[in-house]
Amino acid sequence: MNYISTRGNTPKMQFSDVLLMGLAPDGGLMLPETYPQIDRATLDTWRHLSYTELAFEIMSLFISDIPSDDLKALIDKTYTSTVFNSDDITPVTPLYDKVFLLELSNGPTLAFKDMAMQFLGNAFEYVLTKKGERLTVIGATSGDTGSAAEYALRGKENIEVFMMSPHGKMSAFQRAQMYSLDDKNIHNIAIKGMFDDCQDIVKALQEDADFKAKYSLGTVNSINWGRILAQIVYYFKGYFGATTHNDEKVSFCVPSGNFGNVCAAHIARMMGLPIDRLIVATNENDVLHEFFTTGNYAPRKAHETHVTSSPSMDISKASNFERFVYTLLAQDGSQVSRLFDDVKTGKGFDLADKLTDIQGKFGFVSGKSTHADRLATIKKVYDETTRLIDPHTADGVKVALDVQKQGETIVVAETALPIKFEETITQALGKIDLPRPPHTIGLEDNLQYVTVLENDARLVADEIYRKVTAR
Ligand SMILES: *Cc1c(COP(=O)(O)O)cnc(C)c1O
């Protein structure tokens, strides 16, 4: 399988090289040249596979430069019941009539990001060892990516991690998860700004070719192709879990911010998984909802981004969105370049003329929810089913129930566990004891290690220089 850039100006590459890349040299995102097509006979045999067997079948279609035995070993090492707390890895549980939860949050940091990041950590180590290289990973997080990356990369010999997070914007649990790590290769930087500011700093450092080469910068944020690939697997697994037969169709509802999770669902659908609709759920930061209902993509500025009770979705410029737009525009790299040059200057673009394709051919629908909706949904679900859901999953459940058609089966991605967002759960339900996995007991009492910096890419570059030379 060859990989190409959405801007059409990068030579073809293999998986191992794409894995270590951030943006493509031409500013685009890397994608496989084609999406492999899964026929009915294959789908029938896949229905009965374990998570690791399924992951191997799917990833093998996209990876041609890692020997099969090595890939299998990487997958077996990653998706264990010890790390993910269940033999199913991603169990599907019923919530309401024809509404299911796809549990993606049983990994080390209690959010779906672990699903991909744990694989990425092992795959990075493997590829770097093979090439005899080191990597400096820089990333931006609104809460969950950062901790998932740090837990996946902590203690890895050939990797240094610098993670930018918005100062004072994450939950107490999220801060404790990241900042309490004392591994020598993990460096937390809190930026006085919003998540999008952190993301802009990562982009600025990436675009500085000298800096990038000097520190062999890589990224694990959601534009990383390896993450998208690992996420495709659980849409297949979730489909099999919610159905009994491959004649059935399901829709997936995905609480969204950077469009990484739902992008994997879109690719699974393109591969032929019988998905009816892809329901994009946003919070008050509804730039994606606006696009999927009007065709107008109008990314907002950092100061226009709301701080909400589903903070991992407080994103106003969806970094993975370009991957879908590339497919929507029939792989026209030069048009994609023009549109995203306009995004860069803050203009955005209008694809209202493509709305029929967006909603019909590609099956996208969307909805949004507010803080009050989240509280009401958490309470409703708890009262009616005794199930506790986190605020992000509540965005998804709210939108799923809003848009569900007669007879439609909807699988909602559970993207985090409630204990990560205790303040909001308490607001919705009053003080109740939330289940806490053993490894997180007492977490908030640990010492924290973090450097607070003004919103300025140069200050971050200096910090990286200081820390890397000190090692
Ligand atoms: C990251 C995250 C999201 C948003 O996922 P994207 O891939 O950025 O769309 C939703 N919920 C939780 C809990 C997250 O951590």
The ligand as an SDF file (V2000), in Angstrom:
LIG
                    3D

 15 15  0  0  0  0  0  0  0  0999 V2000
  -10.6280   13.4180   21.6640 C   0  0  0  0  0  0  0  0  0  0  0  0
  -11.9680   13.1980   22.2100 C   0  0  0  0  0  0  0  0  0  0  0  0
  -13.1210   13.4430   21.4550 C   0  0  0  0  0  0  0  0  0  0  0  0
  -13.0620   13.9950   20.0490 C   0  0  0  0  0  0  0  0  0  0  0  0
  -12.4770   13.0870   19.1320 O   0  0  0  0  0  0  0  0  0  0  0  0
  -11.9060   13.6110   17.7330 P   0  0  0  0  0  0  0  0  0  0  0  0
  -11.1930   12.4560   17.1550 O   0  0  0  0  0  0  0  0  0  0  0  0
  -10.9950   14.7590   18.0430 O   0  0  0  0  0  0  0  0  0  0  0  0
  -13.0810   14.0430   16.9220 O   0  0  0  0  0  0  0  0  0  0  0  0
  -14.3510   13.1560   22.0230 C   0  0  0  0  0  0  0  0  0  0  0  0
  -14.4430   12.6940   23.2760 N   0  0  0  0  0  0  0  0  0  0  0  0
  -13.3630   12.4570   24.0410 C   0  0  0  0  0  0  0  0  0  0  0  0
  -13.5360   11.9710   25.4300 C   0  0  0  0  0  0  0  0  0  0  0  0
  -12.0920   12.6970   23.5350 C   0  0  0  0  0  0  0  0  0  0  0  0
  -11.0060   12.4670   24.2820 O   0  0  0  0  0  0  0  0  0  0  0  0
  1  2  1  0
  2  3  1  0
  2 14  2  0
  3  4  1  0
  3 10  2  0
  4  5  1  0
  5  6  1  0
  6  7  2  0
  6  8  1  0
  6  9  1  0
 10 11  1  0
 11 12  2  0
 12 13  1  0
 12 14  1  0
 14 15  1  0
M  END
$$$$
